[in-house]
Amino acid sequence: MTTLLDDPLDAAALLRAGALVAFATETVYGLGADARNGTAVAAIFEAKGRPHFNPLICHFPDAESAWAEVRADGRALALAAAFWPGPLTLVLPRRADCRIDLLAGAGLDTLAVRVPAHDGALALLRAAAIPIAAPSANRSGRISPTTSAHVISELGGRIAAVLEGGDCAVGLESTVLDLAGGGAVLLRPGGVPVEAIEAVIGPVGRPLPLHAGPAPTLRSPGMMLSHYAPSLPLRLNATEVGGDEALLAFGPPLPGAARVFQLSESRDLTEAASRLFAGLRALDELGVCGIAAMPVPGEGLGPAIRDRLIRAAEPKN
């Protein structure tokens, strides 16, 4: 059962305990989880029926809290001063000591961060004292919710609670701007017009449409076939493991596997999703000749895990 809450302190306690809580922002209602907790982040994808592990936006109570997790250059500082709190998301490089779970950033070396301009959201973020990862609080592919009733109709029974925050003032998702490369690239138009952004930092590029020319090197969901990929060859649906391979296990490891990273001994897909990117990175550092990945079933979060493994196994250019 999903509870409707009025007190941010109650919602914050649930988030710190690893539960999912939807909350209002000025844009739309977000489905929040502790961004440091991989299992909680994986539960977002499960609740939404989200087909891919796209990067999630991490929310903070102020710019200084965001800068503790990502590296901000002069452009980011200027944009934050101009538009935060507000409907602008910045994609920036992760710090080496970043606490955000890899799954929240889809295993990339960047994070999408913002400070919302909604009193209830800011009260929740301050009370929780944790970064909150939050996509829109709706089933994947459905219309984004702008009232608590929308959230209940979409996700009732799938999440712990909804923090009542009234109607969303903007009702349109945040603008997403990639600053992780040399330039500035608009990944999603939204609540802050691109012209207002250009008035602060100068020209902003637009990404190539998918399949239109060379693959763009963007820090954005679904723009590249191979997102984070290990440097080692990755062999999928392995039913045996070679002596020179490490094993990415799902369930009891294959016989003869000497170097194993276990996604989930009990074959729990939420646990496996929360450990996927960490597992790929850990095995990539072992100095073996390749990685063998055991099969993952096709229900629940299985297709998302399999999609991510297929992307990681793409040949490196």
C-alpha positions as CSV (number, residue, x, y, z in Angstrom):
1,M,0.0,0.0,0.0
2,T,1.2,3.5,-0.8
3,T,0.9,6.1,1.9
4,L,0.1,9.8,1.3
5,L,2.3,11.9,3.6
6,D,2.3,15.5,4.6
7,D,5.4,15.7,6.7
8,P,8.8,15.8,4.9
9,L,10.4,14.2,8.1
10,D,8.4,11.1,7.6
11,A,9.3,10.9,3.9
12,A,12.9,11.5,4.7
13,A,13.0,8.6,7.2
14,L,11.6,6.3,4.5
15,L,14.2,7.4,2.0
16,R,17.0,6.9,4.4
17,A,15.7,3.4,5.1
18,G,15.9,2.5,1.4
19,A,12.2,3.0,0.4
20,L,10.9,4.8,-2.6
21,V,9.0,8.0,-2.0
22,A,7.5,10.3,-4.7
23,F,7.6,14.0,-4.2
24,A,6.7,17.2,-5.9
25,T,9.1,19.5,-7.6
26,E,8.4,22.6,-9.6
27,T,8.6,20.5,-12.8
28,V,6.8,17.2,-12.2
29,Y,6.6,14.7,-9.3
30,G,9.8,12.6,-9.0
31,L,10.2,9.1,-7.8
32,G,12.9,9.4,-5.2
33,A,15.4,7.0,-3.7
34,D,18.7,7.4,-1.8
35,A,21.1,7.9,-4.6
36,R,23.9,6.2,-2.6
37,N,21.9,3.0,-2.2
38,G,22.2,0.8,-5.3
39,T,19.4,-1.5,-4.3
40,A,17.0,1.5,-3.7
41,V,18.0,3.0,-7.1
42,A,17.4,-0.4,-8.8
43,A,13.9,-0.4,-7.2
44,I,13.1,2.8,-9.2
45,F,13.6,1.0,-12.5
46,E,11.5,-1.9,-11.2
47,A,8.7,0.3,-10.0
48,K,8.6,2.3,-13.2
49,G,9.0,-0.7,-15.5
50,R,11.8,1.3,-17.0
51,P,13.3,-0.8,-19.9
52,H,16.9,0.6,-19.7
53,F,19.2,1.8,-17.0
54,N,19.2,5.4,-18.2
55,P,21.0,7.9,-16.1
56,L,18.8,9.4,-13.4
57,I,18.8,13.0,-12.2
58,C,20.2,13.5,-8.7
59,H,18.6,16.2,-6.6
60,F,20.3,18.3,-4.0
61,P,19.2,21.0,-1.5
62,D,21.8,23.5,-2.8
63,A,24.7,23.9,-5.3
64,E,27.4,23.2,-2.7
65,S,25.9,19.8,-2.0
66,A,25.9,19.0,-5.7
67,W,29.5,20.2,-6.2
68,A,30.6,17.7,-3.5
69,E,29.7,14.9,-6.0
70,V,30.6,16.4,-9.4
71,R,33.3,18.7,-10.8
72,A,31.9,22.1,-11.6
73,D,33.7,24.5,-14.0
74,G,33.0,28.2,-14.5
75,R,30.1,27.6,-16.8
76,A,28.4,25.3,-14.2
77,L,28.9,27.8,-11.5
78,A,27.5,30.6,-13.6
79,L,24.4,28.6,-14.6
80,A,23.8,27.5,-11.0
81,A,24.0,31.1,-9.9
82,A,21.5,32.1,-12.6
83,F,19.0,29.2,-12.5
84,W,19.3,27.2,-9.3
85,P,17.0,26.5,-7.5
86,G,15.2,25.8,-10.8
87,P,14.3,23.5,-13.7
88,L,17.9,23.1,-15.0
89,T,19.8,19.8,-14.9
90,L,23.6,19.8,-15.5
91,V,25.6,16.8,-16.6
92,L,29.1,17.0,-15.1
93,P,32.0,14.7,-14.4
94,R,31.8,12.6,-11.2
95,R,34.4,13.4,-8.5
96,A,36.8,10.6,-7.6
97,D,35.2,10.4,-4.1
98,C,31.6,10.7,-5.4
99,R,29.2,8.8,-3.1
100,I,26.5,8.3,-5.7
101,D,25.9,4.7,-6.7
102,L,27.1,3.8,-10.2
103,L,23.6,2.6,-11.2
104,A,22.2,6.2,-10.7
105,G,24.6,7.4,-13.4
106,A,24.1,4.3,-15.7
107,G,27.7,3.4,-15.0
108,L,29.1,6.5,-16.7
109,D,31.7,8.8,-15.4
110,T,29.2,11.7,-15.3
111,L,26.1,12.6,-13.2
112,A,23.0,14.7,-13.9
113,V,22.4,17.0,-11.0
114,R,20.0,19.8,-10.1
115,V,18.6,21.8,-7.2
116,P,14.7,22.0,-7.5
117,A,12.7,25.1,-6.9
118,H,10.0,23.7,-4.7
119,D,9.7,24.4,-1.0
120,G,8.5,20.8,-0.3
121,A,11.3,19.2,-2.3
122,L,13.9,21.4,-0.6
123,A,12.5,20.6,2.8
124,L,12.7,16.9,2.0
125,L,16.2,17.1,0.7
126,R,17.3,19.0,3.8
127,A,15.5,16.6,6.2
128,A,16.9,13.5,4.4
129,A,20.5,14.9,4.2
130,I,21.2,12.6,1.3
131,P,21.3,13.0,-2.5
132,I,18.0,11.8,-4.0
133,A,17.9,10.2,-7.4
134,A,14.5,10.8,-9.0
135,P,13.1,10.3,-12.5
136,S,9.4,11.2,-13.1
137,A,7.0,9.3,-10.9
138,N,5.1,7.5,-13.6
139,R,5.2,4.1,-15.4
140,S,7.8,4.2,-18.2
141,G,6.5,5.7,-21.3
142,R,3.4,7.3,-19.6
143,I,2.6,10.9,-19.1
144,S,4.6,12.6,-16.4
145,P,2.6,13.3,-13.2
146,T,2.0,16.8,-11.9
147,T,-0.3,15.9,-8.9
148,S,-0.1,13.4,-6.1
149,A,-3.3,11.8,-7.6
150,H,-1.5,11.1,-10.8
151,V,1.3,9.4,-8.9
152,I,-1.1,7.2,-6.9
153,S,-2.9,6.2,-10.1
154,E,0.4,5.2,-11.8
155,L,2.4,3.7,-9.0
156,G,0.0,3.0,-6.1
157,G,1.1,-0.2,-4.4
158,R,4.5,-0.1,-6.1
159,I,6.2,2.5,-3.8
160,A,6.1,3.3,-0.1
161,A,4.7,6.8,-0.1
162,V,3.9,10.0,-1.9
163,L,4.8,13.3,-0.2
164,E,1.9,15.7,-0.9
165,G,3.2,18.8,-2.6
166,G,0.3,20.3,-4.5
167,D,0.2,20.9,-8.2
168,C,3.6,21.3,-10.0
169,A,4.0,24.9,-11.1
170,V,6.0,24.3,-14.3
171,G,4.6,21.0,-15.3
172,L,7.4,20.3,-17.7
173,E,10.6,18.4,-17.1
174,S,13.9,20.2,-16.5
175,T,16.2,21.3,-19.2
176,V,19.2,19.0,-19.4
177,L,22.5,20.4,-20.4
178,D,25.7,18.4,-21.0
179,L,28.8,20.2,-19.8
180,A,31.0,17.2,-19.4
181,G,32.8,17.6,-22.7
182,G,34.6,20.6,-24.2
183,G,31.3,22.4,-25.2
184,A,27.8,22.7,-24.0
185,V,25.1,20.4,-25.5
186,L,21.4,20.5,-25.0
187,L,20.2,17.0,-24.2
188,R,16.6,17.8,-23.4
189,P,14.7,21.0,-23.7
190,G,12.6,21.9,-20.6
191,G,11.8,24.5,-18.0
192,V,14.7,26.8,-18.7
193,P,14.7,28.1,-22.4
194,V,18.0,27.4,-24.2
195,E,18.1,31.1,-25.1
196,A,18.3,32.0,-21.4
197,I,21.2,29.5,-21.0
198,E,23.0,31.0,-24.0
199,A,22.7,34.4,-22.5
200,V,24.9,33.2,-19.6
201,I,27.5,30.9,-21.2
202,G,27.2,31.5,-25.0
203,P,26.3,29.1,-27.8
204,V,24.8,25.7,-26.9
205,G,25.0,22.8,-29.3
206,R,22.2,20.3,-30.2
207,P,22.9,16.6,-30.5
208,L,22.7,14.7,-33.7
209,P,19.5,12.7,-34.1
210,L,19.9,9.0,-33.5
211,H,21.3,7.1,-36.5
212,A,22.1,10.4,-38.3
213,G,25.8,10.2,-39.1
214,P,28.5,9.2,-36.7
215,A,27.5,8.2,-33.2
216,P,27.6,11.3,-30.9
217,T,29.8,11.1,-27.8
218,L,27.2,12.4,-25.4
219,R,26.7,11.7,-21.7
220,S,23.0,10.9,-22.3
221,P,20.8,7.9,-22.1
222,G,20.5,5.8,-25.2
223,M,22.7,8.0,-27.4
224,M,25.5,5.5,-27.7
225,L,25.3,1.7,-28.3
226,S,28.3,1.2,-26.0
227,H,28.0,3.3,-22.9
228,Y,30.3,2.2,-20.1
229,A,32.1,-0.9,-21.5
230,P,35.0,-2.8,-19.9
231,S,38.3,-2.8,-21.7
232,L,38.2,-6.6,-21.6
233,P,36.1,-8.6,-24.1
234,L,32.7,-9.5,-22.6
235,R,31.1,-12.8,-23.5
236,L,27.4,-13.1,-22.9
237,N,25.1,-16.0,-21.9
238,A,28.1,-18.1,-20.8
239,T,27.4,-21.7,-19.8
240,E,31.1,-22.4,-19.1
241,V,34.0,-20.3,-18.1
242,G,37.6,-20.5,-19.5
243,G,40.6,-20.6,-17.3
244,D,41.7,-17.1,-18.5
245,E,38.2,-15.6,-17.9
246,A,36.6,-13.9,-14.9
247,L,33.0,-14.7,-14.3
248,L,30.0,-12.3,-13.8
249,A,27.8,-14.7,-12.0
250,F,24.0,-14.7,-11.5
251,G,23.1,-17.5,-9.2
252,P,25.5,-20.4,-8.3
253,P,28.8,-19.8,-10.2
254,L,29.8,-22.0,-13.1
255,P,32.2,-24.8,-12.3
256,G,35.8,-23.9,-12.6
257,A,35.4,-20.2,-12.1
258,A,38.3,-18.9,-10.0
259,R,37.6,-15.2,-10.2
260,V,34.0,-14.3,-9.7
261,F,31.8,-11.2,-9.1
262,Q,28.4,-12.3,-7.9
263,L,25.5,-10.2,-9.0
264,S,23.0,-12.2,-6.9
265,E,23.5,-15.7,-5.4
266,S,19.8,-15.9,-4.8
267,R,19.0,-14.7,-8.4
268,D,17.3,-11.6,-7.2
269,L,17.1,-9.2,-10.2
270,T,16.9,-6.0,-8.1
271,E,20.1,-7.0,-6.3
272,A,21.7,-7.9,-9.6
273,A,20.8,-4.6,-11.1
274,S,22.2,-2.7,-8.1
275,R,25.6,-4.5,-8.5
276,L,25.9,-4.7,-12.3
277,F,28.1,-1.7,-13.0
278,A,30.3,-2.2,-9.9
279,G,30.7,-5.8,-11.1
280,L,31.9,-4.9,-14.6
281,R,34.4,-2.4,-13.2
282,A,35.7,-4.8,-10.6
283,L,36.3,-7.6,-13.1
284,D,37.8,-5.2,-15.6
285,E,40.6,-4.5,-13.1
286,L,41.7,-8.1,-12.6
287,G,44.1,-8.4,-15.5
288,V,42.4,-11.4,-17.1
289,C,41.8,-12.1,-20.8
290,G,38.0,-11.6,-20.7
291,I,34.8,-11.7,-18.8
292,A,32.1,-14.4,-19.1
293,A,28.6,-13.2,-18.1
294,M,26.0,-15.8,-17.1
295,P,22.5,-15.7,-18.6
296,V,19.9,-13.4,-16.9
297,P,16.2,-14.1,-17.2
298,G,13.8,-12.0,-19.3
299,E,11.3,-10.9,-16.7
300,G,11.3,-7.9,-14.3
301,L,14.6,-6.0,-14.4
302,G,16.1,-8.8,-16.5
303,P,15.6,-7.1,-19.9
304,A,17.3,-3.9,-18.5
305,I,20.2,-5.9,-17.2
306,R,20.5,-7.8,-20.5
307,D,20.3,-4.6,-22.5
308,R,23.1,-3.1,-20.5
309,L,25.3,-6.2,-20.9
310,I,24.7,-6.2,-24.7
311,R,25.9,-2.5,-24.8
312,A,28.9,-3.3,-22.7
313,A,29.8,-6.2,-25.0
314,E,29.8,-4.1,-28.2
315,P,33.1,-4.1,-30.0
316,K,35.4,-1.2,-29.0
317,N,36.3,1.2,-31.8
